[in-house]
């Protein structure tokens, strides 16, 4: 109940994404309807998939990886930035991180993608601006690592996976989500850049 009281937006997104993803694992009709299809979106069809593609995941590992990252950062970020601000950042991250993929694949009728990767990247890199030296233990690493280091490792992993691009996961969205998260945070929170620099070198 504390989560719902103090961080209602992150709580609802967290629960809804897990429920929708698990349901879609067993309902391929929903899976097909919710996936981002740049060919259609670029022709002003299925625009809703810019949002719904973030509610489903390719498999259990994809879901667990994204939801673990969400759990580590989203609730703390909402407490720092505010609920409506968090909601705005999350959905802008979700939508704007998909736009480059829509442009890149607008003529590829067979390309689809899914996952909340762009929005979660936005959350992660927004949090890093607030507290880059925050430490956490991420399995399977045996020692705590800083949030800024986790962010770099996260992008490096996504860059490697993007080169393979065989799994319908929109790995390109991670970079553009990170960029969106930082830009939105700078616009919403005066003084966040001096705060970031002070915490990084302090």
LINKAQUI-V423565 format. One record per pair of residues at least 4 apart in sequence whose ideal C-beta (glycine too) atoms are under 6 Angstrom apart, sorted by the first residue. I is the first residue (numbers start at 1). J is the second residue. Records with the same first field share a line. If there is no record, write none. Layout:
I = J, J
This chain:
1 = 5
2 = 6
3 = 7, 11
4 = 8, 11
7 = 11, 75, 78, 79
9 = 78, 83, 86, 87
10 = 14, 74, 75, 78
12 = 16
13 = 17
16 = 20
17 = 55, 116
20 = 55
21 = 56, 57, 63
23 = 27
24 = 30, 31, 56
30 = 34
34 = 52, 56
35 = 53, 112, 114
36 = 49, 53, 98, 113
37 = 46, 112
38 = 42, 101, 102, 105, 106, 111
39 = 109
40 = 45, 46
41 = 46, 47, 102
42 = 102, 106
48 = 52
49 = 53
50 = 95, 98
53 = 114
54 = 94, 116, 119
56 = 114
57 = 62, 63, 115
58 = 62, 167, 168, 169
60 = 64
62 = 169
63 = 67
64 = 68
66 = 116, 120
69 = 120
70 = 74, 120
72 = 136
73 = 77, 123, 124, 127
74 = 123
77 = 81, 123, 126, 127
78 = 83, 86
80 = 130
81 = 85, 86
85 = 188
89 = 122, 126, 184
90 = 119
92 = 96, 180, 184
93 = 97, 118, 119, 122, 177, 180, 181
94 = 118, 119
96 = 180
97 = 118, 173, 176, 177, 180
98 = 173
100 = 104, 176
101 = 105, 170, 172
105 = 111
112 = 168
113 = 168, 170
114 = 168
115 = 169, 170
116 = 120
117 = 170, 173, 174
118 = 173, 177
121 = 174, 177, 178
122 = 177, 180, 181
124 = 151
125 = 151, 178, 181, 182
126 = 181, 185
128 = 132, 147, 148, 151
129 = 185, 192, 196
132 = 147, 148, 199, 200
133 = 146, 199
134 = 147
135 = 144, 146
137 = 144
145 = 149, 150
150 = 154
158 = 171, 174
161 = 171
162 = 171, 172
173 = 177
185 = 189, 192
186 = 192
191 = 195
198 = 202
